[in-house]
Amino acid sequence: CNPVMGGLISDFSAVWKDWRVWFLLANQDVELRYRRSLLGPFWISLAMFSLILGIALLYSQIFEQPFRDYVIFIGTGLLVWTLISGLLTDGSQAVTEVERYLRATRIPTTVLAARNAYRSSLILIHNALPILVLILWIRHGLPLTSLLAIPGVMIILVFGFGATMVLAPLSARFRDLPQLIASVMQLMFFITPLFWRPSQLATDHPVVQFNPLHHLVEIVRQPLEGHLPTPTNYLVAIGVAVAALLLGAATIQLSRKKMFFWL
């Protein structure tokens, strides 16, 4: 077997072979964050619920939008954005946050990427609770299209898994990269249609058409709102997920022998 392919196969197979490592570490991350608090991880749900209501009450008046539709638009958008943002910002620190362990033993970057993806999915579940309550309260039921949100979430998790494999090793080498990622995500928060609707701009506006994060948001938000994502949404979302996986495989292959010296 080609040594390069053998190394990649070994790294990716470690995700299944060492699943207990990323599973237990991710659960521990969430538990420790809310240790000894009264509500525990449900503080995530409460914080999301209050954020959605506060923003919807204000911006529905600014943009002159019906509150009931707008609160669902805001809620579903923030739900997906929190997932994407967490995957990228936390993913960039996936190696450096376990630096002391990596000095003693080798943990494949793929395992750390799986930890980040699973941890983000746990937070997503808690964030989804207030969104589902709002939809059930306002619409008196979930739309049939809501099931399409599940494959949309899976595509985003695959994208986050690949992005972590790219960003985590590079952040170990270039320690300013996590701060750069956080700054870029802050900018993207405002130019991605989260508070404003894409229809408020021209249909071919580059902020909408060439923003991959917009398409990632839409493949989950549209089904939850009762609409079908466009073929373009799916093509771009799947494209960036596959690209992230390929770049991730190349990055971990190039950084495998250098990682210890970067820690």
Residue frames relative to the residue before (quaternion, step in Angstrom):
aa qw qx qy qz dx dy dz
C 1.0000 0.0000 0.0000 0.0000 0.00 0.00 0.00
N 0.5556 -0.6050 0.4591 0.3385 3.56 -1.03 0.82
P 0.5170 -0.6695 0.4252 0.3221 3.64 -0.78 0.97
V 0.6317 0.5318 -0.3365 0.4527 3.58 1.03 -0.78
M 0.6917 0.4593 -0.2755 0.4844 3.56 0.84 -1.00
G 0.6227 0.5499 -0.3413 0.4397 3.57 1.04 -0.73
G 0.6569 0.5073 -0.3075 0.4653 3.57 1.01 -0.81
L 0.6630 0.4982 -0.3053 0.4680 3.57 0.98 -0.85
I 0.6420 0.5143 -0.3281 0.4645 3.58 0.96 -0.84
S 0.6425 0.5242 -0.3192 0.4588 3.57 1.01 -0.82
D 0.6630 0.5084 -0.3056 0.4567 3.59 0.96 -0.88
F 0.7107 0.4493 -0.2718 0.4682 3.59 0.85 -0.91
S 0.6380 0.5136 -0.3380 0.4637 3.60 1.04 -0.65
A 0.5643 0.6068 -0.3809 0.4102 3.59 1.21 -0.50
V 0.5465 0.6095 -0.4010 0.4112 3.60 1.16 -0.49
W 0.7279 0.3879 -0.2333 0.5151 3.58 0.99 -0.81
K 0.6617 0.5223 -0.3140 0.4368 3.58 0.96 -0.83
D 0.7844 0.2659 -0.1237 0.5466 3.58 0.99 -0.88
W 0.1717 0.8345 -0.5118 0.1100 3.59 1.08 0.68
R 0.5938 0.5787 -0.3748 0.4149 3.60 1.08 -0.58
V 0.5996 0.5781 -0.3636 0.4172 3.61 1.09 -0.67
W 0.7517 0.3811 -0.2366 0.4834 3.59 0.64 -1.08
F 0.6035 0.5664 -0.3566 0.4335 3.58 1.11 -0.60
L 0.7166 0.4411 -0.2520 0.4780 3.57 0.82 -0.99
L 0.6427 0.5239 -0.3300 0.4512 3.61 0.98 -0.79
A 0.6683 0.4950 -0.3085 0.4617 3.61 0.92 -0.84
N 0.6418 0.5060 -0.3262 0.4750 3.59 0.97 -0.80
Q 0.6480 0.5187 -0.3138 0.4610 3.56 1.01 -0.82
D 0.6031 0.5686 -0.3530 0.4341 3.60 1.04 -0.76
V 0.6994 0.4628 -0.2714 0.4723 3.57 0.85 -0.98
E 0.6550 0.5187 -0.3166 0.4491 3.58 0.96 -0.85
L 0.6872 0.4890 -0.2905 0.4519 3.60 0.88 -0.91
R 0.6064 0.5733 -0.3586 0.4183 3.59 1.07 -0.67
Y 0.7966 0.2279 -0.1131 0.5483 3.60 1.05 -0.70
R 0.2026 0.8138 -0.5170 0.1713 3.55 1.15 0.64
R 0.8596 0.1022 -0.1352 0.4820 3.55 -1.02 1.01
S 0.4922 0.6231 -0.4683 0.3874 3.62 1.16 0.25
L 0.6230 -0.5926 0.3701 0.3517 3.56 -1.15 0.66
L 0.7770 0.3327 -0.1712 0.5063 3.58 0.86 -0.96
G 0.3366 -0.7579 0.4996 0.2503 3.58 1.22 -0.29
P 0.8394 -0.1497 0.1116 0.5104 3.60 -1.01 -0.77
F 0.5664 0.6112 -0.3964 0.3854 3.61 1.18 -0.33
W 0.4406 0.6423 -0.4732 0.4116 3.57 1.29 0.10
I 0.5666 0.5835 -0.3768 0.4434 3.58 1.17 -0.59
S 0.6732 0.4950 -0.2882 0.4678 3.58 0.93 -0.95
L 0.6695 0.5051 -0.3020 0.4532 3.57 0.91 -0.90
A 0.6534 0.5091 -0.3149 0.4634 3.59 0.96 -0.84
M 0.6535 0.5053 -0.3134 0.4684 3.60 0.97 -0.81
F 0.6490 0.5290 -0.3176 0.4451 3.59 0.95 -0.87
S 0.6879 0.4688 -0.2898 0.4723 3.59 0.87 -0.91
L 0.6271 0.5347 -0.3367 0.4555 3.61 1.04 -0.74
I 0.6635 0.5081 -0.3090 0.4540 3.59 0.88 -0.91
L 0.6801 0.4880 -0.3005 0.4572 3.58 0.82 -0.96
G 0.6601 0.5210 -0.3140 0.4407 3.58 0.91 -0.89
I 0.6892 0.4663 -0.2806 0.4783 3.58 0.86 -0.95
A 0.6692 0.5124 -0.3096 0.4402 3.60 0.89 -0.91
L 0.6426 0.5258 -0.3334 0.4466 3.60 0.95 -0.79
L 0.7070 0.4536 -0.2638 0.4741 3.59 0.96 -0.84
Y 0.7699 0.4048 -0.2218 0.4406 3.56 0.61 -1.14
S 0.5534 0.5785 -0.4160 0.4313 3.62 1.12 -0.34
Q 0.6661 0.4659 -0.3006 0.4989 3.59 1.13 -0.59
I 0.6306 0.5346 -0.3390 0.4490 3.60 1.01 -0.77
F 0.7755 0.3271 -0.1664 0.5138 3.58 0.88 -0.99
E 0.3817 -0.7512 0.4609 0.2785 3.58 1.35 0.06
Q 0.3523 0.7239 -0.4966 0.3244 3.54 0.81 1.13
P 0.5435 -0.5866 0.4723 0.3708 3.62 -1.11 0.59
F 0.5154 -0.6952 0.4030 0.2976 3.56 -0.71 1.11
R 0.6708 0.5324 -0.3234 0.4026 3.61 0.81 -0.95
D 0.6943 0.4380 -0.2780 0.4988 3.59 0.93 -0.82
Y 0.6759 0.5255 -0.3007 0.4203 3.53 0.96 -0.88
V 0.6376 0.5308 -0.3451 0.4389 3.60 0.98 -0.72
I 0.6362 0.4969 -0.3298 0.4894 3.60 1.11 -0.63
F 0.6209 0.5392 -0.3298 0.4637 3.57 1.04 -0.80
I 0.6741 0.4825 -0.2858 0.4807 3.58 0.90 -0.93
G 0.6856 0.5169 -0.2908 0.4221 3.55 0.84 -1.01
T 0.6945 0.4594 -0.2854 0.4745 3.57 0.84 -0.93
G 0.6353 0.5328 -0.3307 0.4508 3.58 1.04 -0.72
L 0.6863 0.4709 -0.2830 0.4765 3.58 0.90 -0.93
L 0.5833 0.5795 -0.3681 0.4340 3.57 1.09 -0.66
V 0.7161 0.4302 -0.2542 0.4873 3.58 0.83 -0.99
W 0.6367 0.5364 -0.3414 0.4363 3.58 0.98 -0.79
T 0.6319 0.5323 -0.3344 0.4532 3.59 0.97 -0.81
L 0.6333 0.5222 -0.3247 0.4700 3.57 1.05 -0.75
I 0.6916 0.4757 -0.2855 0.4625 3.60 0.78 -1.02
S 0.6683 0.5108 -0.3000 0.4499 3.57 0.88 -0.97
G 0.6615 0.5060 -0.3051 0.4619 3.57 0.95 -0.84
L 0.6333 0.5378 -0.3293 0.4485 3.58 0.99 -0.82
L 0.7264 0.4426 -0.2481 0.4636 3.58 0.92 -0.90
T 0.7123 0.4476 -0.2752 0.4654 3.60 0.79 -0.96
D 0.6904 0.4367 -0.2826 0.5027 3.60 0.92 -0.82
G 0.6204 0.5640 -0.3394 0.4265 3.55 1.09 -0.71
S 0.6339 0.5394 -0.3374 0.4397 3.57 1.05 -0.68
Q 0.7318 0.3784 -0.2272 0.5193 3.60 1.22 -0.39
A 0.3367 0.7888 -0.4679 0.2135 3.57 1.27 0.21
V 0.6952 0.4375 -0.2734 0.5005 3.60 1.08 -0.64
T 0.7082 0.4844 -0.2843 0.4278 3.58 0.75 -1.02
E 0.6521 0.5261 -0.3416 0.4258 3.63 1.04 -0.59
V 0.7307 0.3060 -0.2296 0.5654 3.62 1.24 -0.22
E 0.1682 0.8432 -0.4951 0.1250 3.55 1.19 0.59
R 0.6779 0.5017 -0.3141 0.4359 3.59 0.86 -0.88
Y 0.6381 0.5075 -0.3340 0.4731 3.61 1.10 -0.60
L 0.6678 0.5200 -0.3014 0.4391 3.56 0.98 -0.86
R 0.5902 0.5589 -0.3724 0.4479 3.59 1.19 -0.41
A 0.7322 0.4218 -0.2250 0.4851 3.58 1.15 -0.57
T 0.8080 0.0382 0.0125 0.5877 3.58 1.07 -0.69
R 0.4687 -0.6735 0.4933 0.2888 3.55 -1.16 0.51
I 0.0183 -0.7555 0.6547 -0.0157 3.52 -0.87 1.07
P 0.4269 -0.7182 0.4759 0.2747 3.63 -0.54 1.08
T 0.5764 -0.6005 0.4336 0.3452 3.56 -1.08 0.73
T 0.5959 0.5764 -0.3620 0.4262 3.58 1.11 -0.62
V 0.6289 0.5223 -0.3335 0.4696 3.60 1.07 -0.70
L 0.6565 0.4936 -0.3067 0.4810 3.57 1.01 -0.82
A 0.6272 0.5212 -0.3319 0.4741 3.59 1.09 -0.68
A 0.6381 0.5101 -0.3241 0.4771 3.59 1.03 -0.75
R 0.6086 0.5457 -0.3449 0.4614 3.58 1.06 -0.73
N 0.6758 0.4932 -0.2930 0.4628 3.57 0.90 -0.93
A 0.6586 0.5065 -0.3115 0.4611 3.59 0.95 -0.85
Y 0.6812 0.4786 -0.2981 0.4670 3.60 0.91 -0.88
R 0.6296 0.5278 -0.3309 0.4643 3.60 1.00 -0.79
S 0.6579 0.5029 -0.3026 0.4719 3.58 0.98 -0.85
S 0.6436 0.5173 -0.3286 0.4586 3.59 1.05 -0.69
L 0.6124 0.5354 -0.3485 0.4656 3.60 1.10 -0.64
I 0.6574 0.4909 -0.2999 0.4867 3.57 0.98 -0.87
L 0.6079 0.5591 -0.3426 0.4477 3.58 1.07 -0.74
I 0.6435 0.5278 -0.3285 0.4465 3.58 0.93 -0.87
H 0.6750 0.4764 -0.2967 0.4789 3.59 0.92 -0.85
N 0.6589 0.4994 -0.3107 0.4691 3.59 1.02 -0.74
A 0.6418 0.5559 -0.3227 0.4183 3.57 1.09 -0.68
L 0.5451 0.6531 -0.4002 0.3408 3.60 1.10 -0.58
P 0.7147 0.4194 -0.2934 0.4766 3.67 0.70 -0.90
I 0.5985 0.5550 -0.3678 0.4456 3.63 1.10 -0.59
L 0.6738 0.4882 -0.2961 0.4690 3.56 0.88 -0.92
V 0.6226 0.5309 -0.3401 0.4636 3.59 1.05 -0.74
L 0.6524 0.5159 -0.3100 0.4606 3.59 0.95 -0.86
I 0.6668 0.4961 -0.3067 0.4639 3.58 0.91 -0.90
L 0.6636 0.4989 -0.3062 0.4657 3.59 0.93 -0.87
W 0.6608 0.5116 -0.3026 0.4583 3.57 1.02 -0.79
I 0.7447 0.4124 -0.2251 0.4740 3.57 0.87 -0.97
R 0.7863 0.3202 -0.1605 0.5034 3.59 0.87 -0.95
H 0.3564 -0.7560 0.4716 0.2811 3.60 1.31 -0.18
G 0.8059 0.0027 -0.0453 0.5903 3.56 1.03 0.75
L 0.5023 -0.6372 0.4900 0.3188 3.51 -1.26 0.44
P 0.4895 -0.6505 0.4799 0.3271 3.62 -0.97 0.73
L 0.6175 -0.5653 0.3966 0.3767 3.57 -1.17 0.57
T 0.6389 0.5540 -0.3224 0.4254 3.56 1.10 -0.68
S 0.4905 0.7014 -0.4225 0.2981 3.60 1.22 -0.36
L 0.5706 0.5966 -0.3873 0.4105 3.61 1.15 -0.49
L 0.6079 0.5647 -0.3520 0.4331 3.59 1.16 -0.54
A 0.5259 0.6262 -0.4154 0.3984 3.59 1.24 -0.22
I 0.5924 0.5991 -0.3659 0.3953 3.60 1.12 -0.62
P 0.6934 0.4164 -0.3059 0.5022 3.66 0.76 -0.83
G 0.5795 0.5722 -0.3766 0.4415 3.59 1.14 -0.53
V 0.6518 0.5001 -0.3064 0.4808 3.58 0.97 -0.86
M 0.6411 0.5309 -0.3273 0.4473 3.58 0.98 -0.82
I 0.6294 0.5230 -0.3339 0.4678 3.60 1.02 -0.78
I 0.6586 0.5039 -0.3091 0.4656 3.59 0.97 -0.87
L 0.6486 0.5119 -0.3232 0.4612 3.60 0.98 -0.78
V 0.6230 0.5138 -0.3366 0.4843 3.59 1.06 -0.71
F 0.6280 0.5244 -0.3251 0.4742 3.57 1.01 -0.82
G 0.6792 0.4893 -0.2876 0.4654 3.59 0.91 -0.91
F 0.6083 0.5468 -0.3427 0.4622 3.57 1.07 -0.73
G 0.6912 0.4647 -0.2752 0.4802 3.58 0.89 -0.93
A 0.6497 0.5216 -0.3214 0.4500 3.58 0.96 -0.85
T 0.6267 0.5329 -0.3389 0.4564 3.59 1.03 -0.71
M 0.6418 0.5209 -0.3247 0.4597 3.58 1.02 -0.77
V 0.6549 0.4793 -0.3090 0.4960 3.58 1.18 -0.52
L 0.7645 0.4321 -0.2160 0.4268 3.56 0.67 -1.15
A 0.6391 0.5708 -0.3452 0.3827 3.61 0.92 -0.84
P 0.7025 0.4298 -0.3006 0.4810 3.66 0.75 -0.85
L 0.6499 0.5187 -0.3251 0.4504 3.59 0.98 -0.82
S 0.6466 0.5153 -0.3176 0.4643 3.59 1.08 -0.71
A 0.5976 0.5373 -0.3638 0.4711 3.58 1.18 -0.46
R 0.6863 0.4544 -0.2715 0.4987 3.57 1.12 -0.68
F 0.7826 0.1792 -0.0795 0.5908 3.58 0.92 -0.93
R 0.2491 -0.8432 0.4604 0.1226 3.57 0.02 1.31
D 0.6041 0.5498 -0.3675 0.4446 3.62 1.21 -0.17
L 0.4861 0.7087 -0.4189 0.2933 3.59 1.22 -0.32
P 0.6400 0.5152 -0.3633 0.4393 3.70 0.85 -0.72
Q 0.6463 0.5023 -0.3295 0.4706 3.60 1.01 -0.74
L 0.6278 0.5274 -0.3277 0.4694 3.57 1.08 -0.73
I 0.6405 0.5184 -0.3203 0.4674 3.58 0.96 -0.86
A 0.6533 0.5141 -0.3150 0.4579 3.60 0.92 -0.88
S 0.6580 0.5059 -0.3067 0.4659 3.60 0.99 -0.81
V 0.6541 0.5054 -0.3106 0.4693 3.57 0.97 -0.85
M 0.6593 0.5037 -0.3135 0.4619 3.59 0.95 -0.83
Q 0.6087 0.5408 -0.3511 0.4624 3.59 1.09 -0.63
L 0.6503 0.4934 -0.3085 0.4883 3.58 1.02 -0.79
M 0.6768 0.5018 -0.2960 0.4500 3.59 0.88 -0.93
F 0.5491 0.6195 -0.3880 0.4052 3.57 1.17 -0.53
F 0.7371 0.4184 -0.2316 0.4775 3.57 1.01 -0.78
I 0.7363 0.4030 -0.2541 0.4805 3.61 1.05 -0.60
T 0.5706 0.5224 -0.3968 0.4940 3.59 1.29 0.11
P 0.4995 -0.6776 0.4430 0.3084 3.64 -0.87 0.86
L 0.1678 0.7792 -0.5794 0.1705 3.55 0.03 1.34
F 0.7619 0.2855 -0.1557 0.5601 3.58 0.98 -0.91
W 0.7493 0.2833 -0.1648 0.5754 3.57 1.19 -0.54
R 0.4801 -0.6861 0.4766 0.2676 3.54 -1.16 0.66
P 0.5816 -0.5976 0.4173 0.3612 3.60 -1.04 0.71
S 0.6134 0.5761 -0.3421 0.4181 3.59 1.13 -0.65
Q 0.5809 0.5874 -0.3755 0.4202 3.60 1.24 -0.29
L 0.6891 0.3548 -0.2633 0.5744 3.58 1.34 -0.11
A 0.6603 -0.4624 0.3876 0.4471 3.56 -1.28 0.12
T 0.5961 -0.6188 0.3799 0.3427 3.59 -1.01 0.81
D 0.7451 0.3658 -0.2150 0.5146 3.59 1.13 -0.59
H 0.3061 0.7661 -0.5145 0.2338 3.58 1.20 0.40
P 0.5115 -0.6845 0.4185 0.3077 3.64 -0.78 0.95
V 0.5766 0.5874 -0.3845 0.4178 3.62 1.10 -0.57
V 0.7052 0.4151 -0.2448 0.5201 3.57 1.15 -0.64
Q 0.7343 0.4671 -0.2517 0.4234 3.57 0.70 -1.10
F 0.8048 0.2965 -0.1303 0.4973 3.60 0.89 -0.91
N 0.5122 0.6008 -0.4337 0.4342 3.55 1.20 0.54
P 0.2905 -0.7956 0.4982 0.1855 3.64 -0.17 1.17
L 0.6097 0.5584 -0.3622 0.4304 3.59 1.09 -0.59
H 0.5831 0.5673 -0.3639 0.4535 3.58 1.14 -0.62
H 0.6879 0.4738 -0.2875 0.4687 3.60 0.87 -0.91
L 0.6208 0.5264 -0.3429 0.4690 3.60 1.08 -0.66
V 0.6383 0.5142 -0.3227 0.4733 3.58 1.02 -0.77
E 0.6852 0.5328 -0.2929 0.4010 3.57 0.86 -0.99
I 0.6523 0.5357 -0.3439 0.4115 3.63 0.98 -0.69
V 0.6938 0.3762 -0.2781 0.5475 3.59 1.28 -0.10
R 0.6768 0.5131 -0.3080 0.4287 3.59 0.87 -0.90
Q 0.6571 0.5359 -0.3266 0.4176 3.59 0.82 -0.91
P 0.6716 0.4777 -0.3231 0.4652 3.67 0.81 -0.82
L 0.6646 0.5003 -0.3128 0.4584 3.60 0.98 -0.77
E 0.6683 0.4735 -0.2945 0.4923 3.59 1.19 -0.50
G 0.5794 -0.6032 0.3722 0.4025 3.58 1.26 -0.18
H 0.6253 0.5145 -0.3398 0.4783 3.58 1.25 0.36
L 0.4496 -0.6577 0.5275 0.2950 3.54 -1.33 0.25
P 0.4577 -0.6531 0.5175 0.3102 3.61 -0.91 0.81
T 0.5156 -0.6346 0.4718 0.3299 3.58 -1.15 0.53
P 0.6360 -0.5084 0.3978 0.4229 3.61 -1.21 0.35
T 0.6105 0.5536 -0.3511 0.4444 3.60 1.07 -0.70
N 0.6109 0.5522 -0.3491 0.4472 3.58 1.01 -0.80
Y 0.7027 0.4631 -0.2677 0.4692 3.57 0.86 -0.97
L 0.6496 0.5274 -0.3259 0.4401 3.59 0.92 -0.86
V 0.6816 0.4687 -0.2925 0.4798 3.58 0.89 -0.91
A 0.6624 0.5173 -0.3148 0.4411 3.61 0.89 -0.91
I 0.6777 0.4639 -0.2917 0.4903 3.59 0.89 -0.90
G 0.6274 0.5554 -0.3306 0.4342 3.58 1.03 -0.78
V 0.6994 0.4449 -0.2860 0.4807 3.60 0.84 -0.90
A 0.6122 0.5418 -0.3581 0.4512 3.61 1.11 -0.59
V 0.6669 0.4819 -0.2962 0.4850 3.59 0.94 -0.88
A 0.6406 0.5242 -0.3230 0.4588 3.59 0.99 -0.84
A 0.6430 0.5206 -0.3215 0.4606 3.59 1.00 -0.82
L 0.6459 0.5145 -0.3226 0.4627 3.60 0.98 -0.79
L 0.6749 0.4935 -0.2983 0.4603 3.59 0.90 -0.90
L 0.6621 0.4822 -0.3021 0.4876 3.58 0.96 -0.85
G 0.6269 0.5415 -0.3306 0.4521 3.57 1.06 -0.74
A 0.6465 0.5115 -0.3194 0.4674 3.58 0.96 -0.87
A 0.6597 0.4991 -0.3085 0.4696 3.59 0.99 -0.83
T 0.6618 0.5280 -0.3080 0.4340 3.59 0.96 -0.85
I 0.6993 0.4533 -0.2941 0.4680 3.59 0.81 -0.91
Q 0.6094 0.5400 -0.3605 0.4551 3.58 1.12 -0.55
L 0.6985 0.4706 -0.2668 0.4685 3.59 0.95 -0.89
S 0.7458 0.4231 -0.2182 0.4661 3.58 1.06 -0.73
R 0.4320 0.7470 -0.4473 0.2352 3.60 1.23 -0.30
K 0.7577 0.3914 -0.2169 0.4750 3.61 0.79 -0.96
K 0.6917 0.4827 -0.2690 0.4650 3.58 1.24 -0.34
M 0.4758 0.7257 -0.4236 0.2598 3.57 1.22 -0.45
F 0.6578 0.5293 -0.3347 0.4184 3.61 0.84 -0.90
F 0.6783 0.4915 -0.2946 0.4599 3.60 1.02 -0.76
W 0.6495 0.5171 -0.3177 0.4581 3.60 1.20 -0.39
L 0.6027 0.5924 -0.3615 0.3939 3.59 1.19 -0.38
